[in-house]
Amino acid sequence: MTKQKKNELTEEVGVEEDEKNGTYGNAELPVAHTSQTTHSSPQKAFYAVIREALAKGQGISLPGLGSFSVMLHAARMGRNPRTGETIAIPARRRIHFKTCKGLRELLNP
């Protein structure tokens, strides 16, 4: 699993804040990223890049906030609580979010 750094993420999204007027640059992504060729906001472009990275099994680190990663949960046997019947639960990938140390300390002083 590889993680993308902040500068790689902003390069991929194609969004940079203009220091003079606080506006954002071109938020258009290549067709390979999403079914839409343009995004109406940098936020949508940012989400598209995160979705693509997680779909590939890559992790995303957001400094000051935390990191997203994909975790594999193994197949297991479960039980239907209504009937008591034993059922097979298939293996699946799930998204895991871990907060950064600074945010955890802010929430739990």
Residue pairs with C-beta under 8 A, 6 or more apart in sequence:
1 57
1 58
1 59
1 69
1 70
2 58
2 59
3 58
3 59
3 60
3 61
3 67
3 69
4 12
4 53
4 58
4 59
4 60
4 61
5 61
6 61
6 62
6 63
9 46
9 49
9 60
10 16
12 29
12 49
13 27
13 29
13 42
13 45
13 46
13 48
13 49
14 25
14 26
14 27
14 28
14 29
14 45
15 24
15 25
15 26
15 27
15 42
15 45
15 46
16 24
16 25
17 23
17 24
18 24
18 25
24 42
27 38
27 39
27 41
27 42
27 44
27 45
28 37
28 38
28 39
28 45
29 37
29 38
29 39
29 45
29 48
29 49
31 37
33 48
33 49
33 52
34 48
34 51
34 52
36 48
39 45
39 48
50 60
50 68
53 59
53 60
54 60
54 68
54 70
54 95
57 70
57 93
58 70
59 67
59 68
59 69
59 70
60 67
60 68
60 69
61 67
62 68
63 100
64 100
64 102
64 103
65 99
65 100
65 103
66 97
66 98
66 99
66 100
66 103
67 97
67 98
67 100
68 95
68 96
68 97
69 95
69 96
69 98
70 93
70 94
70 95
70 96
71 93
71 94
71 95
71 96
72 91
72 92
72 93
73 91
73 92
73 93
73 94
74 91
75 88
75 89
75 90
75 91
76 88
76 89
77 86
77 87
77 88
77 89
78 86
78 87
78 88
78 89
79 85
79 86
79 87
80 86
80 87
99 107
